[in-house]
Amino acid sequence: MGPYVRSSDPVDEAGLRVDPERLKAWSDARLGLFVHWGPWSQTGIGYIWKMVGTTSAEEREQYFRLSDTFNPVDFDPTVWARAARDAGMKYVVFVTKHHDGFNNYDTRLSNHRITAPGVPFANHRHADLTRAVIEAFRAEGLAIGLYYSHIDWHHPDGRFFSHSHPEFDPTRVDRDPAAWRRFADFQKGQLRELLTNYGKIDIVWFDIHWPYARTGQGRVTHPEVRRDVIEMVRMIRTLQPDAIFNDRGTDVYGGFTTPEQRIPETGLPDAWETSITITNERGYWYKGEGVSSKTPAQLVHTLVDVASKGGNLLLNVGPRPNGTWIPGEHAALAGLGKWMERHGESIYGTERSPFLDLAWGRATMRDQRLYLHVFEWPTDGVLELTGLQTPIVEARSVSDPARRPLAFESGPRGPRLHVGFAPHDEITTVIAVDLEGRPEVKNHLREQPDGRFELPAARARLSGEKLSYNHGSATRHGNYIEEIVSKDDRVSWDVIVERPGGYRVVLEYALQTGYAGSSFGVRVGDAEPLSATTRATATWEGSLLSVPTNTPGKGQPSDNRWTFKLHELDTVYLKQAGEQTVTIEPESLANGYLFYLKRVQLIPIAQ
């Protein structure tokens, strides 16, 4: 164990946290490549979760034996690396071991590996797939990231500590501590191999988490498991002090949060990265020849949306079993790369948008410059920068080599840019706007084209001891306000009313039967306040966003607290135009909880 022996010494918090400067450099990169690959690619859809979700022990053994025929003879890591470089990517994350326990590297701790005797590819010059990928991508100037699954369905002890496995046993850590010790030491031993045998590693990307080890900013709840988590984190910081690592099963020390296959409504408050597949349909693996791929325009819009919210985009490819990519993945990345050649300055090293809403697109910024990404070209040739308070010095199209200035003027809602009647780029035009200072924006909510106001949870101002906005985590979508548990709590939005009159008030919230019956007030500007009583939206039995949360075989019901429904209240009459505030406040609480709130709508009535 060397210096990583178990210790009862106090945890050195500062020494375990990711270096902020390294994290900032990673965040500035904005775009990376994710590669999910293994013997399961031979199944056509490569759906690794079928190993535990719908199969017997005998069928699981058949999945494990896929390594007997895994022979990626057309694997050329140089082709992968150049495609990533040409797409504008700055780092790669490669799967060294997924949940099935197959190792894409030359581990000494398991025979379930690509270099094991009997594996057809074992004698190939690129047999250690991880080494081949690292060397090829490093040669093209990309930073190196290694994915490692905390769970392992192949290890004789590992299956007991995977929530998804039929033999999962949360009591086993205490009931059979030797089993936990073997598995924890196995993982730390493999991590030590990866951090010492392959040179400089920039990113360690963990998946799932150990039992009792939370994803996100939360302490590990089991003291024995937490000691192992701390040892693991300390090992990373000792062996690769410049490496950053994510939030999955790393106690509170993970440097960045990792939603997947989605973009959080507002981004996340700190460093974050979303992983999204280039091909469509479910899963990160090879899905067969008939799968469709996202278009270059879709990838550009996704990247811009992520960057505008302060995040990184990790685009995933799922190679064929022979080691090549399907044409759609190559074409999509090539198209993204062409756009990035012209517009990369609007992505790399930028900050999140100062605008919370732009009707026609997204924005990023750097110092005193705004980058406006126009998804929907204005029919009148004018872009309105609603709420921008900082004066404009100059504006131009990023793709214009002549750098010709664009005309601008003041408008009632903010500056107006004259951009012409046709887009300047076939995918997304970018306008650079230089300002007299850093942009200041008055982000009041305004009415939609149909006259209604949409007041989403993500835009609310929260006042209270516990209430918070739930961003979601991993595949869980979030995007609602929770923990409204005190009569002192307040949820508010600032709006600008242009047309006084009558509005129907509609709330969208989720609430189970046992918590219904609370009363709450709604204040809408200068209108008479409303009072209402909460209604149940769901009983306990049901589904949670169509994703079962019960443990297989344990007989626990699913949790559908997040079944959202509309509740129309009454009509309010606003007397004056101008800035107004909408506020929700509890009056009485049934069982100590109001509801999970997703949005409020103000819908104009016929005058």
Stockholm file with secondary structure:
# STOCKHOLM 1.0

chainA/1-607         MGPYVRSSDPVDEAGLRVDPERLKAWSDARLGLFVHWGPWSQTGIGYIWKMVGTTSAEEREQYFRLSDTFNPVDFDPTVWARAARDAGMKYVVFVTKHHDGFNNYDTRLSNHRITAPGVPFANHRHADLTRAVIEAFRAEGLAIGLYYSHIDWHHPDGRFFSHSHPEFDPTRVDRDPAAWRRFADFQKGQLRELLTNYGKIDIVWFDIHWPYARTGQGRVTHPEVRRDVIEMVRMIRTLQPDAIFNDRGTDVYGGFTTPEQRIPETGLPDAWETSITITNERGYWYKGEGVSSKTPAQLVHTLVDVASKGGNLLLNVGPRPNGTWIPGEHAALAGLGKWMERHGESIYGTERSPFLDLAWGRATMRDQRLYLHVFEWPTDGVLELTGLQTPIVEARSVSDPARRPLAFESGPRGPRLHVGFAPHDEITTVIAVDLEGRPEVKNHLREQPDGRFELPAARARLSGEKLSYNHGSATRHGNYIEEIVSKDDRVSWDVIVERPGGYRVVLEYALQTGYAGSSFGVRVGDAEPLSATTRATATWEGSLLSVPTNTPGKGQPSDNRWTFKLHELDTVYLKQAGEQTVTIEPESLANGYLFYLKRVQLIPIAQ
#=GR chainA/1-607 SS CGGGCCCCSCCCHHHHSCCHHHHHHHHHHCEEEEECCSGGGGGSSCCTTHHHHSCCHHHHHHHHGGGGGCCCTTCCHHHHHHHHHHTTCCEEEEEEECTTCCBSSCCSSCSSBTTSTTCTTTTSTTCSHHHHHHHHHHHTTCEEEEEEESCCSSSTTGGGGCTTSTTCCTTHHHHCHHHHHHHHHHHHHHHHHHHHSSSCCCEEEEESCCTTCCBSSCCCSSHHHHHHHHHHHHHHHHHCTTCEEBSBTSTTCCSBBCCBSSCCTTCCSSCBEEEEESBCSSCSSCCCTTCCBCCHHHHHHHHHHHHHTTCEEEEEECCCTTSCCCHHHHHHHHHHHHHHHHHGGGTTTCBCCSCSCCTTEEEEEETTEEEEEESSCCTTSEEECTTBCSCEEEEEETTCTTCCBCCEECCSSSCEEECCSSCSSSSCEEEEEEESSSCCBCCCEECCTTSCEEEEGGGCEEESSSCEEECCBTTBCCCEEECCCSTTCEEEEEEEESSCEEEEEEEEEECBGGGCCCEEEEEETTSCCEEEECCCCBCSSSCBTTBCCSCTTSCCCCCCTTCEEEEEEEEEEECCCEEEEEEEEEEECGGGCCCEEEEEEEEECCC
#=GC SS_cons         CGGGCCCCSCCCHHHHSCCHHHHHHHHHHCEEEEECCSGGGGGSSCCTTHHHHSCCHHHHHHHHGGGGGCCCTTCCHHHHHHHHHHTTCCEEEEEEECTTCCBSSCCSSCSSBTTSTTCTTTTSTTCSHHHHHHHHHHHTTCEEEEEEESCCSSSTTGGGGCTTSTTCCTTHHHHCHHHHHHHHHHHHHHHHHHHHSSSCCCEEEEESCCTTCCBSSCCCSSHHHHHHHHHHHHHHHHHCTTCEEBSBTSTTCCSBBCCBSSCCTTCCSSCBEEEEESBCSSCSSCCCTTCCBCCHHHHHHHHHHHHHTTCEEEEEECCCTTSCCCHHHHHHHHHHHHHHHHHGGGTTTCBCCSCSCCTTEEEEEETTEEEEEESSCCTTSEEECTTBCSCEEEEEETTCTTCCBCCEECCSSSCEEECCSSCSSSSCEEEEEEESSSCCBCCCEECCTTSCEEEEGGGCEEESSSCEEECCBTTBCCCEEECCCSTTCEEEEEEEESSCEEEEEEEEEECBGGGCCCEEEEEETTSCCEEEECCCCBCSSSCBTTBCCSCTTSCCCCCCTTCEEEEEEEEEEECCCEEEEEEEEEEECGGGCCCEEEEEEEEECCC
//
